[in-house]
């Protein structure tokens, strides 16, 4: 499924820049891995992404006008729910409103799969992501102790909790102006 997005669309990306959201393919994995390793100290493996290229997952990439992958998300549908597993933007694509394009596409996938609830985990230390999720309409519901690999101030391996956040799909669609009237 492809969707062309332009300035003025609900997420309002940078003026003058067109983006295409499409299904992730194996040919995208090199670009996805470049982004993943640039933005996460403990990235997913290439195998994690390859395993997500099956009908059991929703895997989308955000491609700029030059055909370069600027971001992606992986989600897993369940019974009346969707779990966002990974969402990332290339460093040069951040802070331009593009995360909203990815999340809006995720919402469309939720609607297509009949999901009523959308949830995710996020590091409490990832304040930028927390802010985006809160502004989008997610709210914290739980904490998973020692969920993420991490390092402490001395560089020693440790674990970081995950904040579990959730929202109803209907509420998110309304907030984003994407609900059917």
Secondary structure by P-SEA (a helix, b strand, c coil): cbbbbcccccccccccbbbbbbbbcccaaaaaaaaaaacccccccaaaaaaaccccbbbbbbbccccccccbbbbbbccccccccbbbbcccccccaaaaaaaaaaaaaaaaaccccccccccccaaaaaaaaaaabbbbcccccccccccccccccbbbbbbbbbbbaaaaaaaaccccc
